[in-house]
Amino acid sequence: MVKLNEFDAFESSNEWVKLLTGMGTRGPIAAFEIRTEQTKPGLMAVNDKEDWVDFYARTTRKGETSKNASGAFHKYGWAIYQKRWSHGNYPRGGPHYRKILLQIDALDFYEQTTSPSRK
């Protein structure tokens, strides 16, 4: 994905695809857009850690609220079992996102297995 991003393959994609492909990593296992009436949408990215998720939200510029934030995306951490933001750092509008994130009790990962090839 990193090489495709270097060639602007995702330039016409939505802002979440651009964010994830521009991270320079293999990307999340899954990603979910989190919407509230009081905030701009945020993105919850699930990695291979069962107790944490990454959360991306726009920062606010002078005079902006969480509803019309237009700053750069910032990454925050959410502890699923402890029901808290990492190091107490949360995005503008964090209490509204938190109401949704509190509903996540656990993440379960299932490996897809393939049958052995026939000889």
Helices and strands as residue ranges (DSSP letters): H 2-6, H 15-21, E 30-34, E 42-46, E 52-58, E 73-79, E 84-85, G 86-88, H 94-101
